Amino acid sequence: MTVSASDLAAVEAQLGRAPRGVLDISYRCPDGTPGVVKTAPKLEDGTPFPTLFYLTDPRLTAEASRLEVAQVMKWMSERLEADESLANDYRKAHEAFLAERNAIEDLGTDFSGGGMPDRVKCLHVLIAYALAKGSQHFRLGTEAVAMAADHAGLRGTAIPEQWPTCEELGIDLDQFDFSRAATPQQPGATA
């Protein structure tokens, strides 16, 4: 896998620091900017880095944080406990994540990321993983991306236009309290 110097420069600008361990751009936003990088399981200095897919686009990272503040992780974790089908789907995503990471380099651990396979701990990881693998890979990732797309108006810019919508997935964004989360900038808005 080869990452261009211009992609690395774009990711550096997004992160505000030099990216480490980048193997590939795993997801590019519809507007062409890098959105998710695939990272090496160990950084150049030997430090383990188990987060295979890392969210870089600031629009996506900001919205993942807003969804976390609105208690989306708690809602998803509660559903995992009550829905065996959802839990099985999440476990399969966890196993696929481990298999892909271990094919690059086995860290000797069954930690994947985002709280998998038992809870939802980080929407940044779920969104990155879902965007890298597509809307059919795992349900909670598909839902997290749909929520980001619909709540922040990111559909067609940072998230594919054809990604399933919250309405299609049966998610009512009004059930979440976004009052403590910063308001997303809508496309075309000025600060």
Buried (B, 14 or more C-beta within 10 A) or exposed (E): EEBEEEBBEBBBEBBEEEBBBBBBBBBBBBEEBBBBBBBBBBEEEEEBBBBBBBBBBBBBBBBBBBBBBBBBBEBBBEBBEEEEEBBEBBBEBBBBBBEBBBEBEEBEEEBBBBBBBEBBBBBBBBBBBBBBBBBEBBBBBBBBBBBBBBBBBBBBBBBBEEBBEBEEBEBEBEEBEBEEBEEBEEEEEEE
